[in-house]
Amino acid sequence: MIGWYVHHHGWGHATRVRAILPHLDDEVTVFSSLPAPPGLPSHARWETLPLDADDIVDPRGARHSPRHFGDETARGALHWAPIAHPGHRARLALIADWVATTAVSAFVVDVSAEVTAFVRLLGVPVVVVAQPGLRTDRPHRMAYEMADRILAPWAEGTIPAAGLDDFRDRVRRVGGVSRYDGRDAGDGRDAADGRDAAGRGADDAAGRRVLFLGRTLPESVRHRTATLLGEAGWRVETAGTGDGDRIDDVWPMITRARVVVSAAGQNSVADLAAANARAVVVPQERPFDEQEETARVLAAGGWAEVAPSSAEADEVAALVERAAMRTPDWRGWQVRGAAERAAAVIEEVRV
């Protein structure tokens, strides 16, 4: 049995486990505060953990922030360990009980320095999933020191990740992990219908189709950008922008778009690479400059146009036009086979 902790910020961590699960032979139990996603394979089960960052209601009915009871970082040694929070205690107790009653072969942590330390103290080999950014702080260093393997979901020579420099013996760079690896980039369309190798129309209406993925831009900027592009003959589509347009499978939309406007999250970029998409990437503000670092790499490598998060509509529209003229080569992101290579890293530490 393999354990797997999935952080509840966004859907990227949950998307990654779904991409890797089909390549694992062991049964897997996933622990997360997120609800179970659809389509889990039969050998995986999902344990929903209590929240540890919500307000606490005391016996008198007063509501307190988790920070009300003291230093939740243990003087900088940890990222998040709130004192006297019942949800925090319960989630760790659930993991400990499962480890104590299960023949655990390995535990993957994506991501939490605290869960890494906790599981390793329970005597279980740990695989830590790394993230881009300036992660040289004490909690990250502690997690990397305790990890038996560090799974970096990017290709060798792309993300610098200076925080991993002292742990080269256990770092495994597997390439960008995408749930769409191996899926037909033409989405089943006839290659003879005038589309290019990525399934996009060259001269028809699809050749002027732009897709806005997620809440990448402020709503006002996105609407203004869409207006400008519409006036220039573009057909605009959205997915997950907050307008009731969340779509679990965006692959057909990515592959039929001439240009995709996306954030710089690891899964988003890996999906762009899987589709060999023309893209405008807008890094979002994240801890440790995670997306900023990825965006710098994309710009330097010529994989995508990059817009600052402060970009105005005319600037974004101009970058869409520029991206439409590019012919990107995403092979260096090494998406093909990355999920399978990630599974092999986990196999390295099984007991």
C-alpha positions in Angstrom: 0.0 0.0 0.0 1.2 3.5 -0.9 0.1 6.6 1.0 -0.2 9.9 -0.8 -0.8 13.3 0.8 -2.4 15.9 -1.6 -2.4 19.6 -0.5 -5.7 21.3 -0.8 -4.6 24.6 -2.4 -6.0 24.6 -5.9 -6.5 21.4 -8.0 -3.0 21.0 -9.3 -1.8 18.5 -6.6 -4.9 16.4 -7.1 -4.5 16.5 -10.9 -0.9 15.2 -10.6 -1.9 12.2 -8.5 -4.6 11.3 -11.0 -2.0 11.3 -13.8 0.5 9.1 -11.9 -2.0 6.6 -10.3 -2.5 4.5 -13.5 1.2 3.7 -13.5 1.3 2.3 -10.0 0.7 -1.4 -9.3 0.2 -1.0 -5.5 -3.0 0.0 -3.9 -2.9 3.7 -3.0 -4.7 5.7 -0.2 -4.8 9.4 -0.8 -5.2 11.8 2.1 -6.5 15.3 1.4 -8.8 18.0 2.6 -10.1 18.2 -1.0 -13.2 16.1 -1.9 -12.4 13.0 -4.0 -12.2 13.8 -7.7 -14.1 11.8 -10.2 -12.5 8.9 -12.2 -10.2 7.4 -9.6 -8.9 4.0 -10.6 -10.1 0.9 -8.7 -6.9 0.5 -6.8 -7.1 4.0 -5.2 -9.2 5.2 -2.3 -9.6 8.8 -1.0 -9.6 9.7 2.6 -10.9 13.2 3.3 -9.0 15.0 6.1 -10.4 17.7 8.4 -9.4 21.3 7.6 -6.6 22.7 9.7 -6.8 26.4 8.7 -10.4 27.2 9.4 -11.5 29.2 12.4 -12.0 27.5 15.7 -15.2 28.0 17.8 -14.5 27.8 21.5 -16.9 26.4 24.2 -18.4 29.9 24.6 -19.2 30.2 20.9 -16.4 32.7 20.2 -14.7 32.3 16.8 -10.9 32.4 16.7 -8.3 32.3 13.9 -5.8 29.4 14.1 -3.2 32.0 14.9 -5.1 33.1 18.0 -3.4 30.4 20.2 0.2 31.0 19.4 3.0 30.7 16.8 1.8 28.3 14.1 5.3 28.1 12.6 7.2 27.0 15.7 9.5 30.0 15.4 10.1 29.4 11.7 10.9 25.7 11.9 7.6 24.7 10.3 5.2 26.2 7.7 1.9 25.4 9.5 1.2 23.6 12.8 -1.5 25.6 14.6 -1.7 25.2 18.3 -4.9 23.7 19.8 -6.6 23.3 16.4 -8.7 20.1 16.5 -8.7 19.7 12.7 -4.9 19.8 12.6 -4.6 17.2 15.4 -7.3 15.0 13.8 -5.7 14.9 10.3 -2.4 13.8 11.7 -4.0 11.3 13.9 -5.9 9.8 10.9 -2.6 9.4 9.0 -0.9 7.9 12.0 -3.7 5.4 12.6 -3.6 4.3 9.0 0.2 3.8 9.0 -0.1 1.8 12.3 -2.6 -0.6 10.8 -1.5 -0.8 7.2 1.5 -2.5 5.5 2.8 0.8 4.0 5.5 0.5 1.3 6.0 4.2 0.7 4.4 7.6 1.2 4.3 10.4 -1.3 3.9 14.0 0.0 2.6 16.6 -2.4 3.2 18.9 -0.5 3.7 19.6 3.2 6.9 19.8 5.2 5.0 18.8 8.3 3.5 15.7 6.8 6.9 14.7 5.4 8.5 14.9 8.9 5.5 13.2 10.6 5.4 10.2 8.2 9.2 9.8 8.3 9.0 9.8 12.1 6.5 6.9 11.8 9.2 5.0 10.0 7.9 5.1 6.4 10.0 5.9 3.3 9.0 9.3 1.9 8.9 10.7 -1.6 8.6 14.5 -1.6 7.2 16.3 -4.6 9.3 19.4 -5.3 7.9 22.7 -6.6 9.6 25.6 -8.4 10.6 28.7 -6.6 12.9 30.0 -3.9 12.5 27.1 -1.4 15.6 27.5 0.7 13.8 28.1 4.0 14.2 25.9 7.1 10.9 23.9 6.7 11.7 23.1 3.0 15.2 22.1 3.9 14.0 19.9 6.7 11.6 18.1 4.3 14.3 17.6 1.6 16.7 16.2 4.2 14.1 13.7 5.4 13.0 12.7 2.0 14.2 9.4 0.6 13.5 10.7 -2.9 12.6 14.2 -4.2 10.4 14.0 -7.3 10.8 17.1 -9.4 8.0 17.3 -12.0 10.1 19.1 -14.6 12.8 18.3 -17.1 16.6 18.4 -16.4 17.9 21.9 -17.3 14.7 23.7 -17.1 13.6 24.8 -13.6 16.7 25.9 -11.5 15.2 25.2 -8.0 18.3 26.3 -6.0 16.8 24.7 -2.9 17.6 21.2 -4.3 21.3 21.8 -4.9 22.4 20.1 -1.7 20.2 17.0 -2.4 21.3 16.0 -5.9 21.7 12.3 -4.9 18.0 11.9 -4.2 16.5 14.3 -6.8 14.7 12.7 -9.8 13.7 15.1 -12.5 11.0 13.3 -14.5 9.6 16.0 -16.9 6.3 17.8 -16.8 3.5 15.6 -15.5 0.3 16.0 -17.5 -2.9 14.0 -17.3 -3.1 14.4 -21.1 0.2 12.6 -21.9 -0.3 10.3 -24.8 -3.7 11.7 -25.8 -4.2 12.5 -29.4 -3.4 16.1 -30.0 -5.9 16.3 -32.8 -8.6 15.1 -30.4 -9.7 12.5 -32.9 -10.2 14.9 -35.8 -9.1 13.9 -39.3 -5.6 15.1 -40.0 -6.6 15.9 -43.6 -9.1 18.6 -42.6 -6.6 21.4 -43.0 -5.3 21.5 -39.4 -1.7 21.7 -38.3 0.1 19.0 -36.3 -1.6 20.2 -33.0 -5.1 20.0 -34.5 -5.5 23.8 -35.0 -7.0 25.3 -38.1 -4.6 27.4 -40.2 -7.1 29.5 -42.2 -10.5 28.6 -40.9 -12.3 30.1 -37.9 -10.4 27.9 -35.5 -7.2 29.5 -36.7 -8.4 32.7 -34.8 -9.6 31.0 -31.6 -8.2 31.9 -28.2 -8.8 30.1 -25.0 -8.6 31.7 -21.5 -7.8 29.0 -18.9 -8.7 29.7 -15.3 -8.7 33.0 -13.4 -5.5 34.0 -15.1 -6.4 37.7 -15.5 -8.5 40.1 -13.5 -12.1 39.8 -14.7 -12.1 43.4 -16.1 -8.8 42.9 -18.0 -10.0 39.6 -19.4 -13.3 41.0 -20.6 -11.5 44.0 -22.2 -8.9 41.7 -23.8 -11.7 39.5 -25.2 -13.4 42.5 -26.6 -10.2 43.7 -28.4 -9.5 40.2 -29.7 -13.1 39.9 -30.9 -12.8 43.1 -32.8 -9.7 41.7 -34.4 -11.5 38.6 -35.6 -10.7 36.2 -32.8 -13.2 33.7 -31.4 -12.9 33.7 -27.6 -13.5 30.7 -25.3 -13.1 30.4 -21.6 -12.8 27.5 -19.1 -12.7 27.9 -15.3 -12.7 31.7 -15.3 -15.4 31.8 -12.7 -18.3 32.5 -15.0 -19.8 29.0 -14.3 -17.6 27.6 -17.0 -15.6 25.0 -15.1 -14.8 22.1 -17.3 -12.9 19.0 -16.0 -11.6 17.9 -19.4 -10.2 21.0 -21.3 -8.1 19.0 -23.7 -10.5 19.5 -26.7 -10.5 23.2 -26.0 -6.7 23.4 -25.7 -6.2 21.5 -28.9 -8.6 23.4 -31.1 -7.3 26.9 -29.9 -4.8 28.7 -31.9 -3.5 30.4 -28.7 -4.1 29.5 -25.0 -3.8 32.1 -22.2 -2.8 30.3 -19.0 -1.3 30.6 -15.6 2.2 29.3 -14.9 1.3 26.4 -12.6 3.1 23.1 -13.1 0.1 21.2 -14.4 -1.1 24.0 -16.6 2.3 24.3 -18.3 2.6 20.5 -18.6 -0.8 20.4 -20.3 0.3 23.1 -22.7 3.4 21.1 -23.5 1.4 17.9 -24.0 -0.6 19.8 -26.7 2.4 21.6 -28.1 0.2 24.7 -27.7 1.0 28.3 -28.6 0.5 30.1 -25.4 0.6 33.4 -23.4 1.5 32.6 -19.8 0.6 35.0 -17.0 2.3 34.0 -13.7 0.1 34.2 -10.6 1.3 35.4 -7.2 2.2 32.3 -5.2 4.4 31.5 -2.2 8.1 31.4 -2.9 7.7 32.9 -6.4 6.7 29.5 -7.8 5.0 30.7 -10.9 7.4 33.6 -11.5 10.3 31.2 -11.7 8.5 29.0 -14.1 7.5 32.0 -16.3 11.1 33.2 -16.4 12.1 29.7 -17.7 9.4 29.7 -20.3 10.4 33.1 -21.6 14.1 32.4 -21.7 13.5 29.1 -23.5 11.1 30.5 -26.0 8.3 28.1 -25.1 5.6 30.8 -24.6 5.0 34.5 -24.5 4.9 35.8 -20.9 2.9 38.6 -19.6 3.3 40.2 -16.2 0.3 39.7 -13.8 -0.1 43.5 -14.0 -0.5 43.5 -17.8 -3.3 45.6 -19.3 -5.7 44.3 -22.0 -3.9 45.8 -25.0 -0.6 44.2 -23.9 -2.2 40.8 -23.5 -4.0 41.1 -26.8 -0.7 42.0 -28.5 1.0 38.9 -27.0 -1.8 36.7 -28.2 -1.2 38.0 -31.7 2.5 37.3 -31.3 2.0 33.9 -29.9 -0.2 33.0 -32.9 2.8 33.4 -35.2 5.0 31.1 -33.1 5.8 27.5 -33.7 6.7 26.2 -30.3 8.7 23.0 -29.7 7.7 21.7 -26.2 9.7 18.5 -26.5 12.2 19.9 -24.0 9.6 19.9 -21.3 9.6 16.1 -21.5 6.0 15.4 -20.9 5.9 12.1 -22.8 6.4 9.4 -20.2 6.8 11.7 -17.2 4.0 10.2 -15.2 5.4 6.7 -15.7 8.9 8.0 -14.7 7.3 9.5 -11.6 5.8 6.1 -10.7 9.2 4.5 -11.1 10.7 7.0 -8.6 8.1 5.9 -6.0 9.1 2.2 -6.8 12.7 3.1 -5.9 11.9 3.5 -2.2 9.2 0.8 -1.6 9.9 -1.5 1.3 
